[in-house]
Amino acid sequence: MAAGAPPSSPSPPPPASQQQQQPPFYELVKGSSGLEKVQLRGARGCFAEIYLYGGQVTSWKNDHGEELLFISSKAIFKPPKAIRGGIPICFPQFGAHGNLEQHGFARNRLWTIDDNPPPLPVNPAIKAFVDLILKPSEEDLKIWPHSFEFRLRVALGPTGDLSLTSRIRNTNTDGRSFSYTFAYHTYFSVSDISEVRVEGLETMDYLDNLKGKERFTEQGDAIVFESEIDKVYLAAPSKIAIIDHEKKRTFVVTKEGLPDAVVWNPWDKKAKAMQDFGDGEYKHMLCVEPAAIEKSITLKPGEEWKGRLALSAVPSSYCSGQLDPLKVLQG
């Protein structure tokens, strides 16, 4: 300060609203067919994209910009068709039963950003996340007459892990409970399905949807793929590893509140029969889906259920012994 200059008064503190402001970690932009989508940007350049249509994650990229989820080149981004790929949410049913559409209606409804969600315990290091909410429309109540609030948090962790946390609450005012089945219909991007094996489901009982839901016990030391598969593994462990030899990558699937796991690949004949799926694309995708299918979930009025999926992708080469899959599953 120059001699004789009057002392400067301290600057007033910024308004409280500015003090609490943080840089935005998500952005709402226009996507395919003008549908709105949220873009999450995490640490080290990791990225995720969520369409409000379906509350559906359609992209998850690592710090090298590699896409980790599969989206069909023929996916239709136009209601009422569900988007083929990413992580569709199957609610209030998995499969086709009664007057509800295949896999329920959550995956082809318009969700909204939830600006005031109830508190959810979260790692303070996780800053890139978005909260979405779905409530039934009048049309939904005609086909499934239950009032609910479905809250979904999609988050990118500090190391690029992707997590989806679903909270479903029964808001019926007439005292009625409701029951539902559920799945995160996760499509993973793989190099070639013939180069992939799934660890963690060996010795598990499963229902084979290709054989009239007959029950069997898994016999192999891992699941490998040589033909169409559509199995529901019952009481599956909380961690499952998908080992892609060619890409030297292992996906670790961690699930909470979801006892079952679906493993699905349509193979060539079914792929050709699907309008929104490329003929040869079955070679480059695999669905491993944390789910609650065998026993439905029942909520009384005011009760809430929580189901969580966490995904990580780690560099590995099972063939050269750099990764012991059992350590991944137990870690």
C-alpha positions in Angstrom: 0.0 0.0 0.0 1.3 3.5 -0.9 2.1 5.8 2.0 -0.9 7.8 3.1 -3.3 5.7 1.0 -6.6 5.0 2.9 -6.8 1.4 4.1 -9.0 -0.7 1.7 -12.1 -2.2 3.2 -12.4 -6.0 2.9 -14.6 -7.2 0.1 -18.0 -8.4 1.2 -18.4 -12.2 1.1 -20.3 -13.5 -2.0 -23.9 -14.4 -1.6 -24.6 -17.8 -0.1 -26.0 -19.1 -3.4 -22.6 -18.3 -5.1 -20.6 -19.8 -2.2 -22.4 -23.1 -2.7 -22.1 -23.2 -6.4 -19.9 -25.9 -8.0 -18.9 -26.3 -11.6 -21.5 -28.4 -13.4 -20.6 -32.0 -13.8 -23.5 -32.8 -16.1 -25.0 -31.0 -19.1 -28.4 -31.4 -20.7 -28.2 -31.5 -24.5 -30.1 -32.6 -27.5 -29.5 -36.2 -28.7 -30.8 -38.4 -31.5 -34.3 -37.5 -32.9 -34.3 -34.4 -30.6 -34.5 -36.4 -27.4 -32.8 -34.8 -24.4 -29.8 -36.5 -22.8 -27.6 -35.8 -19.9 -23.8 -35.9 -20.3 -21.7 -36.8 -17.2 -18.0 -35.9 -17.3 -16.0 -37.5 -14.6 -12.4 -37.5 -13.5 -9.6 -38.1 -16.1 -12.0 -37.7 -19.1 -14.4 -40.5 -18.2 -17.8 -40.0 -19.6 -21.4 -41.3 -19.5 -24.6 -40.3 -21.3 -28.2 -40.8 -20.1 -31.3 -40.3 -22.2 -34.3 -38.9 -20.3 -36.3 -41.2 -22.6 -36.2 -44.5 -20.7 -33.8 -43.1 -18.0 -31.4 -45.0 -20.1 -27.6 -45.0 -20.0 -26.5 -45.2 -23.7 -22.7 -44.5 -23.3 -20.0 -45.2 -20.8 -16.4 -44.3 -21.9 -13.1 -44.8 -20.1 -10.3 -42.4 -19.8 -9.0 -43.5 -23.2 -12.3 -42.6 -24.8 -13.2 -46.2 -25.5 -16.9 -47.1 -25.5 -17.6 -49.8 -23.0 -21.4 -50.3 -23.7 -22.9 -51.7 -26.8 -25.5 -49.7 -28.8 -26.9 -51.2 -32.0 -26.1 -49.3 -35.2 -29.8 -49.8 -36.0 -31.1 -48.6 -32.6 -34.3 -46.6 -32.9 -34.3 -43.3 -30.9 -38.0 -42.7 -31.3 -40.9 -43.3 -28.9 -42.5 -45.7 -28.2 -39.6 -48.0 -29.3 -37.1 -48.8 -26.5 -33.4 -48.0 -27.3 -31.5 -51.1 -28.3 -28.4 -51.2 -26.2 -26.8 -49.4 -23.2 -28.6 -50.1 -19.9 -32.4 -50.3 -20.4 -34.4 -50.5 -17.1 -36.9 -53.3 -17.0 -39.7 -52.3 -14.6 -42.4 -53.2 -13.4 -41.7 -56.5 -15.0 -38.9 -58.5 -16.8 -40.2 -60.6 -19.7 -43.7 -60.5 -21.1 -46.7 -61.2 -18.8 -50.3 -60.1 -18.7 -51.3 -56.8 -20.3 -47.9 -55.1 -19.7 -45.5 -54.7 -22.6 -42.3 -56.7 -22.8 -39.9 -55.7 -20.0 -42.4 -53.2 -18.6 -42.8 -49.5 -19.4 -40.0 -47.7 -17.6 -37.6 -48.1 -20.6 -39.9 -46.2 -22.9 -41.3 -43.4 -20.7 -39.9 -39.9 -20.4 -38.1 -39.4 -17.1 -37.3 -36.0 -15.6 -34.3 -34.6 -13.7 -35.0 -34.8 -10.0 -33.9 -31.5 -8.5 -34.7 -32.3 -4.9 -34.1 -36.0 -4.3 -34.1 -37.5 -0.8 -30.6 -37.9 0.7 -28.7 -40.9 -0.6 -25.4 -41.9 1.0 -22.7 -41.2 -1.5 -18.9 -41.2 -1.7 -17.8 -37.5 -1.4 -15.3 -38.1 -4.2 -18.2 -38.7 -6.6 -19.1 -35.4 -8.1 -20.4 -36.4 -11.5 -23.9 -37.7 -11.0 -27.5 -37.0 -12.0 -30.8 -37.9 -10.3 -33.8 -38.8 -12.4 -37.4 -39.6 -11.4 -40.3 -41.4 -13.0 -43.9 -41.3 -11.8 -46.8 -43.1 -13.5 -49.0 -41.2 -16.0 -52.7 -41.6 -16.2 -52.2 -44.1 -19.0 -49.7 -46.1 -16.9 -52.2 -46.3 -14.1 -54.7 -47.9 -16.5 -52.4 -50.8 -17.4 -50.6 -51.1 -14.0 -52.9 -49.4 -11.3 -50.2 -48.6 -8.7 -48.8 -45.3 -7.7 -45.0 -45.2 -7.3 -42.0 -43.0 -7.4 -38.9 -44.4 -9.1 -35.7 -42.5 -8.4 -32.5 -43.3 -10.3 -29.1 -41.9 -9.6 -26.4 -42.4 -12.3 -22.9 -41.6 -11.1 -19.3 -41.8 -12.4 -16.8 -42.6 -9.7 -13.3 -41.1 -9.3 -11.7 -44.0 -11.2 -14.4 -44.0 -14.0 -16.6 -46.7 -12.5 -20.3 -46.4 -13.4 -23.1 -46.9 -10.9 -26.8 -46.9 -11.1 -28.9 -46.8 -7.9 -32.6 -47.3 -8.2 -35.1 -46.5 -5.4 -38.7 -47.5 -5.9 -41.3 -46.3 -3.4 -45.0 -47.4 -3.1 -47.0 -44.2 -2.9 -50.4 -45.9 -3.1 -52.9 -44.1 -0.9 -55.5 -46.9 -0.8 -53.4 -49.2 1.4 -52.5 -51.6 -1.4 -49.2 -53.3 -1.8 -47.7 -54.0 -5.2 -45.2 -56.5 -6.6 -42.8 -56.3 -9.5 -39.8 -57.8 -11.2 -36.8 -55.8 -12.3 -33.5 -55.9 -14.3 -30.7 -53.6 -15.4 -30.6 -55.0 -19.0 -26.9 -54.1 -19.4 -25.3 -54.5 -22.9 -21.5 -54.8 -22.8 -19.3 -54.1 -25.8 -17.0 -57.0 -26.4 -14.4 -57.7 -29.1 -15.9 -61.0 -30.2 -18.3 -63.2 -28.3 -16.2 -66.2 -29.0 -13.3 -64.6 -27.1 -15.4 -63.9 -23.9 -15.9 -65.9 -20.8 -18.0 -65.1 -17.7 -16.7 -66.1 -14.3 -18.6 -66.2 -11.0 -21.8 -68.1 -12.1 -20.3 -71.6 -12.1 -22.2 -74.2 -10.0 -25.2 -71.8 -9.9 -28.8 -73.0 -10.7 -30.4 -71.3 -13.7 -33.7 -71.2 -15.6 -33.2 -71.7 -19.3 -35.6 -69.5 -21.2 -34.8 -71.5 -24.4 -36.0 -74.7 -22.8 -39.3 -73.5 -21.3 -37.7 -72.1 -18.1 -36.5 -75.5 -17.1 -34.1 -75.5 -14.1 -30.5 -76.7 -14.5 -27.2 -76.3 -12.6 -24.2 -74.7 -14.4 -21.6 -77.4 -15.0 -18.7 -75.5 -16.6 -15.9 -73.7 -14.8 -16.9 -70.6 -16.8 -19.5 -69.6 -19.3 -18.3 -69.5 -22.9 -20.4 -68.7 -25.9 -21.0 -70.9 -29.0 -24.7 -70.4 -29.6 -27.8 -68.4 -28.4 -28.0 -68.1 -24.6 -30.9 -66.8 -22.5 -30.5 -67.9 -18.9 -31.6 -66.5 -15.5 -29.0 -67.5 -12.8 -30.6 -67.7 -9.4 -29.1 -66.4 -6.1 -26.1 -65.2 -8.1 -23.1 -63.8 -6.3 -22.7 -60.1 -5.7 -19.7 -59.9 -8.2 -19.5 -61.3 -11.7 -16.5 -61.0 -14.1 -16.7 -60.7 -17.9 -13.3 -61.5 -19.3 -12.6 -60.3 -22.9 -9.4 -62.0 -24.0 -8.9 -60.1 -27.2 -9.4 -56.6 -25.6 -7.4 -57.7 -22.5 -10.2 -56.2 -20.5 -12.4 -57.5 -17.6 -15.7 -56.0 -16.7 -16.6 -56.4 -13.0 -20.3 -56.3 -12.3 -21.2 -55.7 -8.7 -24.9 -55.8 -7.6 -26.8 -55.1 -4.5 -30.5 -55.9 -3.8 -30.7 -57.9 -7.0 -30.4 -61.7 -6.3 -30.5 -62.9 -9.9 -28.5 -62.4 -13.1 -29.5 -62.8 -16.7 -27.0 -63.8 -19.4 -28.2 -63.2 -23.0 -26.9 -63.2 -26.5 -29.4 -63.6 -29.4 -26.9 -65.2 -31.8 -27.3 -65.1 -35.6 -30.9 -66.2 -36.3 -32.5 -64.0 -33.7 -30.3 -61.0 -34.6 -31.5 -61.2 -38.2 -35.1 -61.2 -37.0 -34.8 -58.0 -35.0 -35.6 -54.8 -36.8 -33.3 -52.7 -34.6 -30.3 -55.0 -34.4 -27.6 -55.5 -37.0 -27.2 -59.0 -38.5 -23.7 -59.6 -37.2 -23.8 -57.4 -34.1 -24.4 -60.3 -31.8 -20.7 -61.0 -32.1 -19.8 -57.7 -30.4 -22.2 -57.6 -27.4 -23.1 -59.6 -24.3 -25.9 -58.9 -21.8 -25.2 -59.7 -18.2 -28.1 -58.2 -16.2 -28.4 -57.9 -12.5 -32.1 -58.7 -11.8 -34.8 -59.7 -9.4 -36.9 -62.2 -11.4 -37.5 -65.5 -9.7 -39.1 -63.9 -6.7 -40.9 -60.7 -7.2 -40.4 -57.7 -4.9 -43.4 -56.6 -2.8 -43.7 -53.2 -1.3 -46.4 -52.0 1.1 -47.5 -48.4 1.0 -44.7 -46.1 2.1 -42.0 -48.8 1.7 -39.0 -48.3 -0.5 -36.7 -50.8 -2.3 -33.1 -50.1 -3.4 -31.2 -51.9 -6.0 -27.7 -50.9 -7.2 -25.5 -51.8 -10.1 -21.8 -50.8 -10.2 -19.6 -51.4 -13.2 -15.8 -51.2 -13.6 -13.5 -52.1 -16.4 -10.0 -53.2 -15.6 -7.1 -54.0 -18.0 -6.4 -57.7 -17.8 -5.1 -60.7 -19.8 -6.6 -63.9 -18.4 -4.6 -66.0 -20.8 -1.2 -64.7 -19.6 -2.2 -64.9 -16.0 -2.1 -61.2 -15.3 -5.6 -61.4 -13.8 -6.8 -64.1 -11.4 -10.6 -63.8 -11.9 -11.3 -65.2 -8.4 -9.4 -62.2 -6.9 -11.6 -59.9 -9.0 -14.7 -61.6 -7.8 -13.6 -61.7 -4.1 -11.9 -58.3 -3.9 
